[in-house]
């Protein structure tokens, strides 16, 4: 089967949709004519506050992607979904070795890798039953270049990127496309510590992601920072790795 995903008229579920890039996706989906958008958030009140903006098309869903029972409940309740936006992410600014909180890396992996995988496993049959659809995985430039001072975040995004490639092959015969977004610095709470580069806006990422999914693009660099990282990786991978290492050695 070919992927025939179209944003207009689609039914989407967005994880971590109450702020940042997730909210940017919600706003873009509304503007581009989505029929319904399930606003997923760990805190139901946060999701309800967003859903109140357009009660006809926005529906609040309590969804912590580290809790399989909430994912399964969402898949049952949101049985008309044709687009899954795996946006929920965790970055705790802890290193892998020099840290007082070694458990953080496991938490980052639970959200950034297993959360993505479990959402696809739960909603794949839903989309297949609805005639196909698309998955958009919000990844990171830290998933194509190892960033030592990102601790478990960078490895978790590498893992999610590899999983996206595997899932794309498995889901293609079902008419479900998988698009990986390589995202640079964006003006969100997660990137509030970044002050040395101009940041993109959350809606820019949402727009880029929907554009890529409609065209069946497997992996898309969404913003100038991500594009620059990709270019530097191609031009001088050893130099880029050395520059990243200096960030924890200085």
C-alpha positions in Angstrom: 0.0 0.0 0.0 1.1 3.6 -0.6 1.0 6.3 2.0 -1.7 8.7 1.1 -1.6 10.8 4.2 -3.0 14.3 4.0 -3.1 16.9 6.8 -6.5 18.3 5.7 -9.2 16.1 7.2 -6.8 13.9 9.2 -7.3 12.9 12.9 -4.2 13.4 14.9 -2.9 12.6 18.3 0.0 14.7 19.6 2.0 13.8 22.7 3.4 16.5 24.9 0.9 18.8 23.2 0.3 21.4 25.9 3.4 23.5 25.1 6.4 24.0 22.9 6.7 22.0 19.7 3.7 19.9 20.6 1.5 22.9 20.8 3.1 24.2 17.6 1.9 21.0 15.9 -1.6 21.5 17.3 -1.8 25.0 16.0 -0.6 24.0 12.6 -3.0 21.1 12.4 -5.9 23.4 13.2 -4.8 25.9 10.5 -4.3 23.2 7.9 -7.7 21.7 8.3 -7.3 18.6 10.5 -10.7 17.2 11.4 -9.8 16.4 15.0 -6.7 16.6 17.2 -6.3 14.7 20.4 -4.2 16.9 22.8 -2.0 14.5 24.8 -0.4 15.6 28.1 0.7 14.0 31.3 -1.4 16.6 33.1 -5.0 16.4 32.0 -5.8 19.9 33.1 -3.0 21.2 30.8 -4.5 19.3 27.9 -8.0 20.6 28.7 -6.8 24.2 28.8 -5.5 23.8 25.2 -8.6 21.9 24.1 -10.8 24.8 25.3 -9.5 26.9 22.4 -11.5 24.9 19.9 -13.9 22.4 21.7 -15.2 21.1 18.4 -11.9 19.8 17.1 -9.6 19.6 20.1 -10.0 16.8 22.6 -8.0 16.4 25.8 -6.3 13.1 26.5 -4.3 12.2 29.6 -1.2 10.6 28.2 2.1 9.9 29.9 4.1 8.0 27.4 6.0 6.2 30.1 2.8 4.5 31.2 1.7 1.7 28.8 -1.8 1.6 30.3 -2.4 5.2 29.4 -1.2 4.6 25.9 -3.5 1.6 25.5 -6.4 3.6 26.9 -5.7 6.4 24.4 -5.6 4.0 21.5 -9.0 2.6 22.5 -10.5 6.0 23.0 -9.0 7.6 20.0 -10.0 5.0 17.4 -10.2 7.4 14.5 -6.5 8.5 14.5 -4.6 8.7 11.2 -1.6 10.7 12.4 0.6 10.1 15.4 3.0 12.9 16.4 5.5 11.6 18.9 6.6 14.8 20.4 6.9 14.2 24.1 10.5 14.4 25.2 12.7 14.6 28.2 16.1 16.4 28.6 17.4 16.6 32.2 20.9 18.1 31.5 22.7 15.3 33.3 25.8 13.7 31.9 26.4 10.0 31.5 29.4 9.6 33.7 29.8 12.7 35.9 26.4 12.8 37.5 24.8 12.5 40.9 21.6 11.2 39.3 22.5 8.1 37.3 18.8 7.1 37.0 18.1 10.1 34.7 19.4 8.4 31.6 16.9 5.6 32.1 14.1 8.1 32.4 15.2 9.9 29.2 15.3 6.6 27.4 11.8 5.7 28.7 10.3 8.9 27.3 12.4 9.5 24.2 12.7 5.9 22.9 10.3 3.5 24.6 7.5 6.2 24.6 7.9 6.5 20.8 8.0 2.7 20.3 5.0 2.0 22.5 2.9 4.8 20.8 3.5 3.3 17.4 2.8 -0.3 18.6 -0.5 0.9 20.1 -1.7 3.2 17.3 -0.4 1.2 14.3 -3.4 -1.1 14.3 -5.7 1.9 14.7 -4.2 3.6 11.6 -4.2 0.4 9.6 -7.9 0.0 10.4 -8.5 3.5 9.2 -6.9 2.9 5.9 -3.4 4.1 6.7 -1.8 7.2 7.9 1.5 8.7 9.2 3.8 8.8 12.2 5.9 11.9 12.8 8.8 11.3 15.3 10.2 14.6 16.7 13.9 13.8 17.0 17.0 16.0 17.3 20.2 17.1 15.8 21.6 15.3 18.9 20.3 12.2 17.3 22.7 12.5 14.3 25.7 13.9 16.3 26.6 12.6 19.7 26.5 15.5 22.1 28.3 14.5 25.4 26.9 17.2 27.6 23.4 16.1 26.6 23.8 12.9 28.7 21.1 10.3 28.0 19.1 12.6 25.7 21.5 12.3 22.7 21.7 8.5 22.9 18.0 8.2 23.3 17.5 10.2 20.1 20.0 8.0 18.3 18.0 5.0 19.4 14.7 6.6 18.3 16.1 7.4 14.9 17.2 3.8 14.4 13.8 2.6 15.6 12.1 5.0 13.1 14.0 3.4 10.2 13.0 -0.1 11.4 9.4 0.9 11.9 9.2 2.6 8.5 10.1 -0.7 6.8 7.5 -2.6 8.9 4.7 -0.1 8.5 5.1 0.7 4.8 3.1 -2.3 3.6 0.2 -1.2 5.9 0.0 2.3 4.3 1.6 4.0 7.3 4.5 6.4 6.7 7.1 7.2 9.2 8.9 10.6 9.1 11.8 11.5 11.4 12.3 15.2 12.2 15.8 16.3 12.9 15.3 19.4 15.0 17.8 22.0 16.1 17.4 24.7 18.7 13.8 25.9 19.1 12.3 28.5 21.4 10.9 26.2 24.0 11.4 25.6 27.7 13.6 22.6 27.0 16.1 24.8 25.1 15.9 27.8 27.5 19.6 27.3 28.3 20.6 27.8 24.7 21.7 31.4 24.2 24.4 31.2 21.5 22.2 30.5 18.5 19.1 31.9 16.9 16.2 29.6 17.7 13.3 28.6 15.5 9.7 28.9 16.6 7.6 25.8 17.6 5.1 26.3 14.7 8.0 26.3 12.2 8.7 22.7 13.3 5.1 21.7 13.1 4.8 23.2 9.6 8.0 21.5 8.5 6.9 18.1 10.0 3.5 18.1 8.3 5.0 19.1 5.0 7.5 16.3 5.2 4.8 13.7 6.2 2.5 14.6 3.3 5.4 14.0 0.9 6.4 10.7 2.5 9.9 12.1 3.4 11.7 9.6 5.6 14.0 12.1 7.4 13.7 15.9 7.4 15.9 18.6 8.8 13.4 21.1 10.1 15.3 24.4 10.7 18.6 26.2 10.0 20.4 24.9 13.0 19.6 21.3 12.1 20.6 21.9 8.5 23.9 23.4 9.7 24.7 20.4 11.9 24.0 18.0 9.0 26.3 20.0 6.7 29.1 20.2 9.3 28.7 16.4 9.9 29.1 15.8 6.2 32.0 18.2 5.8 34.1 17.4 8.8 32.8 14.7 11.1 36.0 14.4 13.1 36.1 18.1 13.7 32.5 18.2 14.8 33.0 15.3 17.2 36.1 17.1 18.6 34.0 20.3 19.1 31.3 18.4 20.9 33.9 16.7 23.2 35.3 20.1 24.2 31.9 21.1 25.6 32.5 18.6 28.5 36.3 18.9 28.7 36.5 22.7 29.2 
